[in-house]
Amino acid sequence: MNQSLIQIGAWERIEPLPIEQAVTCTRIRLTLDGICITEHEDNFSHTVREDVLLSAYPLAMWFATNWWRLLYENRPTVGKVPTDWRISHEMPSANEGYIWPVVVFQSEGPSIALTVPTQAGARNDSLRYLNTHRKPFYVWRSQLKKSLCDFINKTVSRLEAMNVGETDLSRLWAEVQDEARNPVEESYRIIEACLGYDPDEAPSFLVEQLLGIREQAGFDTIIEFAPTLFGNPAHQPLSIQDLVSSAFTTPGVFGRPNLPRLTEIPNVSALLAPWEQARRAASELRKTLSIGIEKLTTNTLCELLGVNLDALISSESPFGDSPVSIGIRRPDGHTRYYLRSIRRADHSIMQKSIRFQLARLIGDELIRSASDQGWLACTESHTWRQAFQRAFAAEILCPPDIVQERFESPASALLDEIIEDVASQYEVSEMVVWNHLQNLPGAPDALTSVDK
């Protein structure tokens, strides 16, 4: 994002609005990936403009109110997106009677995914926005912070210049800035947001216990597994102390990872889609292992992590049935692994699940190879790190090349059979093959008659 997300024109004063809104009216222009999101049709004048006349105050207030959640909370992992999340992450919630473009902010780690899934406004409204941007556009969190800070500061300065006096926005924004300057308070707010809470609404004991294992697990890893384990208010909160105690007293499986060093280490800080880095990493690792498009055996997966498969299968997870696998790294180069509980009556399904979890742990080892400490974490969170793991596991276990080879001239009637055969050959779920298939050039036409 080379330019500010939000650009404003000259200030105007429009009556009869509440004073905070009246003096902060301006023409606002939002640009995303070169696309003008505020381009709209004025249904009164029947003209099209790229900037839209709105009051900056409600939008600045919405940014300040949801500051921590906008920047740090990722999308819920299961079920319908709750209204509470949408209020904190979708721009129309700024409301106050204005029609705002449907910009959605979704934190995925150090980057924020911005989308505009639908057009706001209708022909019987005063205006109708014309553009969407359904594909996620990634910006650095630091860049978004700067853009939002500039917008809020300009709005506050305008209020001061017009002698409006102290406002809810000025009070709230001063509080947010004070918290951001204090590392202890900032960490507290970030954990609250990751758990899906507004400031001061999360159970304090839970936040404090999570911060208490910061040195052991690593702050970035806490952010990864906290939403999965503790972010659902409907579930009874777990005791972090009991959990950590269980993790260190449960034997787990010791391993010494033996991974070749890649020429291009996957980097969560690189502003590149996780699946793109996953594809490169998986391709290079396959070449290094000299396996081409052959099946990567379970024994090889275990060798890469330095673990014994039988011991891994028989080990107990300290997280119960929660969908979390972790690796506690040690200074001596060993890692104690805990695989999520994946026992199944169907042995084949269980083996595929184990292979996928092992591959994800390998992916996380690659990401974490630049650091010496901190836990590995495989969760269901919608973050860059987890997306990389899942994409890497799919690519390393079942290379897309073999899928393309098998489907170059597919007969629609045979698609299900071929998907089943490839999944069986490479010991992956049919969903892995299906996802590869959907990404093939021209795949939609070939799949129209397949019911999935």
C-alpha positions as CSV (number, residue, x, y, z in Angstrom):
1,M,0.0,0.0,0.0
2,N,2.1,2.9,-1.3
3,Q,-0.5,5.5,-0.5
4,S,-2.8,6.1,2.4
5,L,-5.9,3.9,2.4
6,I,-8.0,7.0,3.2
7,Q,-7.6,10.3,1.5
8,I,-9.7,13.4,2.5
9,G,-10.3,16.7,0.7
10,A,-11.0,20.1,2.1
11,W,-13.0,20.3,5.3
12,E,-16.6,21.5,5.1
13,R,-19.3,22.4,7.6
14,I,-22.8,21.1,6.9
15,E,-25.8,21.8,9.1
16,P,-27.9,20.7,10.8
17,L,-25.8,17.8,12.0
18,P,-24.4,17.2,15.5
19,I,-21.5,19.6,15.9
20,E,-18.8,16.8,15.8
21,Q,-20.2,15.6,12.5
22,A,-21.0,18.9,11.0
23,V,-17.5,20.4,11.2
24,T,-15.8,17.2,10.0
25,C,-17.6,16.8,6.7
26,T,-15.3,16.2,3.8
27,R,-14.9,14.3,0.6
28,I,-13.4,10.9,1.4
29,R,-11.7,8.6,-1.1
30,L,-10.7,5.0,-0.3
31,T,-8.3,3.3,-2.6
32,L,-7.5,-0.4,-2.4
33,D,-5.0,-2.0,-4.8
34,G,-5.4,0.7,-7.3
35,I,-9.2,0.4,-7.2
36,C,-11.3,3.4,-6.0
37,I,-13.6,1.8,-3.4
38,T,-15.6,5.0,-2.9
39,E,-16.4,5.4,-6.6
40,H,-20.2,5.8,-6.6
41,E,-23.2,6.9,-8.5
42,D,-25.0,9.9,-7.0
43,N,-28.7,9.0,-7.5
44,F,-29.8,12.6,-7.1
45,S,-27.5,14.3,-9.6
46,H,-27.0,11.1,-11.7
47,T,-23.3,11.6,-11.7
48,V,-20.3,9.3,-10.9
49,R,-17.6,10.5,-8.5
50,E,-14.6,8.9,-6.9
51,D,-14.8,10.8,-3.6
52,V,-17.9,10.8,-1.4
53,L,-19.2,13.5,0.9
54,L,-19.3,12.0,4.4
55,S,-18.5,13.1,8.0
56,A,-15.1,11.8,9.1
57,Y,-16.2,11.7,12.7
58,P,-18.2,8.5,12.8
59,L,-15.5,6.6,10.8
60,A,-12.7,7.9,13.0
61,M,-14.8,7.0,16.1
62,W,-15.3,3.5,14.7
63,F,-11.6,3.0,14.0
64,A,-10.7,4.2,17.6
65,T,-13.4,2.1,19.3
66,N,-12.4,-1.1,17.5
67,W,-8.6,-0.3,17.2
68,W,-7.3,-3.5,18.8
69,R,-9.7,-5.9,17.3
70,L,-9.3,-4.4,13.8
71,L,-5.6,-4.9,13.9
72,Y,-5.2,-8.2,15.8
73,E,-8.4,-10.3,15.8
74,N,-8.7,-12.9,13.0
75,R,-11.8,-14.3,11.5
76,P,-13.7,-16.9,13.6
77,T,-12.8,-20.4,12.5
78,V,-16.2,-22.2,12.5
79,G,-19.8,-21.4,11.8
80,K,-21.4,-18.2,10.7
81,V,-19.5,-15.1,11.4
82,P,-21.0,-13.6,14.5
83,T,-22.6,-10.2,14.5
84,D,-20.2,-9.0,17.2
85,W,-17.2,-9.7,14.8
86,R,-18.9,-8.0,11.9
87,I,-19.6,-4.9,14.0
88,S,-15.9,-4.6,14.8
89,H,-14.5,-5.4,11.4
90,E,-16.9,-4.2,8.7
91,M,-16.9,-0.5,7.9
92,P,-20.7,-0.1,7.5
93,S,-20.8,-0.4,11.3
94,A,-19.6,3.2,11.5
95,N,-23.2,3.9,10.6
96,E,-24.7,7.2,12.0
97,G,-27.0,7.2,9.0
98,Y,-24.2,7.3,6.3
99,I,-23.8,4.8,3.6
100,W,-20.2,3.4,3.9
101,P,-18.5,1.0,1.5
102,V,-18.3,-2.6,2.7
103,V,-14.6,-2.7,3.6
104,V,-13.8,-5.8,5.8
105,F,-10.6,-5.8,7.9
106,Q,-9.3,-9.3,8.8
107,S,-6.0,-9.7,10.7
108,E,-3.9,-12.6,9.6
109,G,-0.8,-12.0,11.7
110,P,1.6,-9.1,10.7
111,S,-0.6,-8.4,7.7
112,I,-4.2,-7.4,7.3
113,A,-6.4,-8.8,4.6
114,L,-8.8,-6.1,3.2
115,T,-11.8,-7.1,1.1
116,V,-14.8,-5.4,-0.3
117,P,-17.2,-8.3,-0.9
118,T,-20.3,-6.4,-1.9
119,Q,-21.5,-3.1,-3.1
120,A,-23.3,-0.8,-0.6
121,G,-26.2,1.3,-1.5
122,A,-29.1,0.8,-3.9
123,R,-30.9,2.7,-6.6
124,N,-33.4,4.0,-4.2
125,D,-30.7,5.3,-1.8
126,S,-28.9,8.6,-2.2
127,L,-25.8,6.8,-3.6
128,R,-24.6,3.5,-4.8
129,Y,-21.0,2.3,-4.6
130,L,-19.8,0.7,-7.9
131,N,-16.7,-1.3,-7.1
132,T,-15.9,-4.5,-5.1
133,H,-12.6,-6.2,-4.3
134,R,-13.4,-9.8,-3.3
135,K,-9.9,-11.1,-3.5
136,P,-8.0,-10.3,-0.3
137,F,-5.5,-7.4,-0.6
138,Y,-2.8,-7.7,2.0
139,V,-1.2,-4.7,3.8
140,W,1.3,-4.5,6.6
141,R,-0.3,-4.0,10.0
142,S,2.2,-1.1,10.5
143,Q,1.1,0.5,7.2
144,L,-2.6,0.3,8.1
145,K,-1.9,1.6,11.6
146,K,-0.2,4.7,10.1
147,S,-3.0,5.3,7.6
148,L,-5.7,5.0,10.3
149,C,-3.7,7.1,12.8
150,D,-3.3,9.9,10.2
151,F,-7.0,9.9,9.5
152,I,-8.0,10.0,13.2
153,N,-5.4,12.6,14.0
154,K,-6.6,14.9,11.2
155,T,-10.2,14.5,12.4
156,V,-9.2,15.3,16.0
157,S,-7.2,18.3,14.8
158,R,-10.2,19.6,12.9
159,L,-12.4,19.4,15.9
160,E,-9.8,21.3,17.9
161,A,-9.4,23.9,15.2
162,M,-13.2,24.5,15.3
163,N,-13.1,24.9,19.1
164,V,-15.5,22.0,19.6
165,G,-13.9,21.1,22.9
166,E,-13.3,17.7,24.3
167,T,-15.2,14.9,22.4
168,D,-15.8,11.2,22.9
169,L,-13.3,10.7,20.0
170,S,-10.5,12.8,21.5
171,R,-10.9,11.1,24.9
172,L,-11.0,7.6,23.5
173,W,-8.1,8.2,21.0
174,A,-5.9,9.6,23.8
175,E,-6.6,6.5,25.8
176,V,-5.8,4.2,22.9
177,Q,-2.5,6.0,22.2
178,D,-1.5,5.8,25.9
179,E,-2.1,2.1,25.9
180,A,-0.1,1.6,22.6
181,R,2.9,3.4,24.2
182,N,2.9,1.1,27.2
183,P,4.2,-2.4,26.3
184,V,2.5,-4.1,29.2
185,E,-0.9,-2.5,28.4
186,E,-0.5,-3.0,24.7
187,S,0.2,-6.8,25.2
188,Y,-2.9,-7.0,27.4
189,R,-5.1,-5.4,24.7
190,I,-3.7,-7.5,22.0
191,I,-4.5,-10.8,23.8
192,E,-8.0,-9.5,24.6
193,A,-8.6,-8.7,20.9
194,C,-7.3,-12.1,19.8
195,L,-9.7,-13.8,22.1
196,G,-12.5,-11.7,20.5
197,Y,-13.2,-9.3,23.3
198,D,-13.5,-5.5,23.5
199,P,-11.2,-3.7,26.0
200,D,-11.8,-4.8,29.6
201,E,-14.4,-7.4,28.7
202,A,-12.1,-10.5,28.6
203,P,-11.7,-12.6,31.8
204,S,-8.7,-10.9,33.4
205,F,-7.4,-14.2,34.9
206,L,-7.3,-15.7,31.4
207,V,-5.4,-12.8,29.8
208,E,-3.0,-12.7,32.7
209,Q,-2.3,-16.4,32.6
210,L,-1.7,-16.3,28.8
211,L,0.8,-13.5,29.3
212,G,2.3,-15.5,32.1
213,I,3.6,-18.1,29.6
214,R,4.9,-15.5,27.1
215,E,8.5,-16.3,27.7
216,Q,8.0,-20.0,27.3
217,A,5.6,-20.1,24.3
218,G,6.5,-16.9,22.5
219,F,4.0,-14.0,22.2
220,D,3.3,-14.8,18.5
221,T,2.5,-18.4,19.3
222,I,0.1,-17.4,22.1
223,I,-1.7,-15.3,19.6
224,E,-2.0,-18.3,17.3
225,F,-3.5,-20.9,19.7
226,A,-5.3,-18.6,22.2
227,P,-8.4,-18.0,19.9
228,T,-8.8,-21.8,19.2
229,L,-8.5,-22.9,22.8
230,F,-10.0,-20.0,24.7
231,G,-11.7,-17.6,22.2
232,N,-15.2,-19.2,22.4
233,P,-17.2,-17.6,25.3
234,A,-19.7,-20.4,25.1
235,H,-17.0,-22.8,26.3
236,Q,-15.9,-22.9,29.9
237,P,-12.5,-21.2,30.1
238,L,-9.6,-23.6,30.6
239,S,-7.0,-23.0,33.2
240,I,-3.7,-22.0,31.5
241,Q,-1.7,-23.1,34.5
242,D,-3.4,-26.6,34.4
243,L,-2.8,-26.7,30.6
244,V,0.9,-25.8,30.8
245,S,1.4,-28.2,33.7
246,S,-0.3,-30.9,31.7
247,A,1.9,-30.1,28.7
248,F,5.1,-30.4,30.7
249,T,4.1,-33.6,32.6
250,T,2.5,-35.4,29.6
251,P,5.3,-37.3,28.0
252,G,4.6,-36.2,24.4
253,V,7.2,-37.4,21.8
254,F,10.7,-36.0,21.7
255,G,12.2,-35.4,18.3
256,R,15.2,-33.7,16.8
257,P,14.1,-32.0,13.5
258,N,16.4,-32.8,10.6
259,L,15.2,-30.4,7.9
260,P,17.3,-29.2,5.0
261,R,17.8,-25.5,4.9
262,L,15.8,-24.0,2.1
263,T,17.4,-21.3,-0.1
264,E,14.3,-19.1,0.6
265,I,13.0,-19.5,4.1
266,P,9.2,-19.0,4.4
267,N,8.7,-15.6,6.1
268,V,5.5,-14.6,7.8
269,S,6.8,-11.0,7.5
270,A,6.9,-11.2,3.7
271,L,3.9,-9.5,2.1
272,L,3.2,-12.5,-0.1
273,A,0.2,-14.8,0.0
274,P,0.9,-17.8,2.3
275,W,0.0,-20.4,-0.4
276,E,2.5,-18.9,-2.8
277,Q,5.3,-19.3,-0.3
278,A,4.0,-22.7,0.6
279,R,4.2,-23.8,-3.0
280,R,7.8,-22.7,-3.3
281,A,8.8,-24.3,0.0
282,A,7.1,-27.6,-0.8
283,S,8.6,-27.7,-4.3
284,E,12.1,-27.0,-3.1
285,L,11.9,-29.6,-0.2
286,R,10.7,-32.3,-2.7
287,K,13.6,-31.5,-4.9
288,T,16.0,-31.7,-2.0
289,L,14.6,-35.1,-1.0
290,S,14.8,-36.2,-4.6
291,I,11.3,-37.6,-4.6
292,G,9.9,-35.7,-7.6
293,I,6.1,-36.3,-7.7
294,E,6.3,-39.6,-5.8
295,K,4.5,-40.1,-2.5
296,L,6.2,-38.7,0.5
297,T,6.2,-41.6,3.0
298,T,5.1,-41.4,6.6
299,N,8.5,-42.7,7.6
300,T,10.2,-39.8,5.8
301,L,7.8,-37.3,7.5
302,C,8.8,-38.8,10.8
303,E,12.5,-38.7,9.9
304,L,12.3,-35.0,9.0
305,L,10.9,-34.3,12.5
306,G,13.1,-36.9,14.1
307,V,10.2,-38.7,15.8
308,N,9.0,-42.3,16.2
309,L,5.7,-42.8,14.6
310,D,4.4,-45.5,17.0
311,A,5.3,-43.3,20.0
312,L,3.6,-40.3,18.3
313,I,0.3,-42.2,17.7
314,S,0.2,-43.6,21.2
315,S,0.9,-40.3,22.9
316,E,-1.8,-38.2,24.6
317,S,-2.6,-34.6,23.8
318,P,-2.7,-32.2,26.8
319,F,-5.4,-30.3,24.9
320,G,-8.0,-33.1,24.9
321,D,-10.2,-32.9,21.8
322,S,-9.2,-29.3,21.0
323,P,-7.9,-29.0,17.4
324,V,-4.3,-28.0,18.4
325,S,-1.0,-29.6,17.8
326,I,2.1,-28.1,19.4
327,G,5.8,-28.5,19.5
328,I,7.8,-27.2,22.6
329,R,11.2,-26.4,21.3
330,R,14.3,-26.7,23.5
331,P,17.7,-25.0,23.4
332,D,19.4,-28.3,22.7
333,G,17.7,-28.6,19.3
334,H,15.1,-31.1,20.4
335,T,11.3,-30.6,20.3
336,R,8.6,-32.2,22.3
337,Y,5.6,-32.8,20.0
338,Y,2.0,-33.2,21.0
339,L,-0.3,-34.2,18.1
340,R,-4.0,-33.3,18.3
341,S,-6.3,-36.2,19.2
342,I,-7.1,-37.8,15.9
343,R,-8.1,-41.3,16.8
344,R,-10.6,-42.6,14.3
345,A,-12.4,-45.9,13.9
346,D,-11.3,-45.9,10.3
347,H,-7.6,-46.5,10.3
348,S,-7.1,-45.0,6.8
349,I,-8.7,-41.7,7.8
350,M,-6.6,-41.6,11.0
351,Q,-3.4,-42.2,9.0
352,K,-4.2,-39.4,6.6
353,S,-4.9,-37.1,9.5
354,I,-1.6,-38.0,11.2
355,R,0.3,-37.3,7.9
356,F,-1.3,-34.0,7.5
357,Q,-0.5,-32.9,11.1
358,L,3.1,-34.0,10.6
359,A,3.4,-32.1,7.4
360,R,1.9,-29.0,9.1
361,L,4.5,-29.3,11.9
362,I,7.2,-29.5,9.3
363,G,5.9,-26.3,7.7
364,D,5.9,-24.5,11.1
365,E,9.4,-25.7,11.8
366,L,10.4,-24.1,8.5
367,I,8.8,-20.8,9.4
368,R,10.3,-20.9,12.9
369,S,13.8,-22.0,11.7
370,A,15.2,-18.5,12.1
371,S,14.4,-18.4,15.9
372,D,15.7,-20.7,18.6
373,Q,12.8,-20.7,21.0
374,G,9.1,-20.5,21.1
375,W,6.5,-23.2,20.6
376,L,5.2,-24.5,17.3
377,A,1.5,-24.3,17.0
378,C,-1.0,-25.9,14.5
379,T,-4.5,-24.6,15.0
380,E,-7.6,-23.7,13.1
381,S,-7.0,-20.0,13.3
382,H,-7.3,-17.9,10.1
383,T,-3.8,-16.5,10.2
384,W,-1.0,-16.3,7.7
385,R,1.0,-18.9,9.7
386,Q,-1.8,-21.4,9.8
387,A,-2.7,-20.8,6.1
388,F,0.9,-21.5,5.2
389,Q,1.0,-24.7,7.2
390,R,-2.2,-26.0,5.6
391,A,-1.1,-25.1,2.0
392,F,2.4,-26.5,2.6
393,A,1.0,-29.8,3.9
394,A,-1.3,-30.1,0.9
395,E,1.5,-29.4,-1.5
396,I,4.2,-31.5,0.1
397,L,1.9,-34.6,0.5
398,C,0.2,-34.4,-2.9
399,P,2.0,-32.3,-5.5
400,P,-0.4,-30.4,-7.8
401,D,1.6,-31.6,-10.8
402,I,0.3,-35.1,-10.4
403,V,-3.3,-33.8,-10.1
404,Q,-2.8,-31.8,-13.3
405,E,-1.3,-34.8,-15.0
406,R,-4.3,-37.0,-14.1
407,F,-6.9,-34.3,-15.0
408,E,-5.4,-32.9,-18.2
409,S,-8.4,-34.2,-20.2
410,P,-10.8,-35.4,-17.6
411,A,-14.1,-37.0,-18.3
412,S,-16.6,-35.5,-15.9
413,A,-18.1,-38.9,-15.2
414,L,-14.7,-40.1,-13.9
415,L,-13.8,-37.1,-11.7
416,D,-14.9,-38.6,-8.5
417,E,-13.1,-41.9,-9.2
418,I,-9.9,-40.1,-10.1
419,I,-10.1,-37.9,-7.0
420,E,-10.5,-41.0,-4.9
421,D,-7.6,-42.8,-6.6
422,V,-5.2,-39.9,-6.2
423,A,-6.2,-39.4,-2.5
424,S,-5.6,-43.1,-1.9
425,Q,-2.3,-43.1,-3.7
426,Y,-0.9,-40.2,-1.7
427,E,-2.6,-40.9,1.6
428,V,-4.4,-37.5,1.8
429,S,-8.0,-36.6,2.2
430,E,-10.1,-36.2,-1.0
431,M,-10.5,-32.5,0.0
432,V,-6.8,-32.0,-0.6
433,V,-7.1,-33.3,-4.2
434,W,-10.3,-31.5,-4.7
435,N,-8.7,-28.1,-3.7
436,H,-5.7,-28.8,-6.1
437,L,-8.2,-29.6,-8.8
438,Q,-10.1,-26.4,-8.4
439,N,-6.9,-24.4,-8.7
440,L,-6.0,-25.9,-12.1
441,P,-6.4,-23.6,-15.2
442,G,-9.8,-24.1,-16.7
443,A,-11.0,-26.3,-13.8
444,P,-14.4,-24.6,-13.3
445,D,-15.6,-25.8,-16.7
446,A,-14.5,-29.3,-16.0
447,L,-16.2,-29.4,-12.6
448,T,-19.6,-28.0,-13.4
449,S,-21.2,-31.5,-13.3
450,V,-19.6,-32.7,-10.2
451,D,-21.7,-32.5,-7.0
452,K,-19.5,-31.6,-4.0
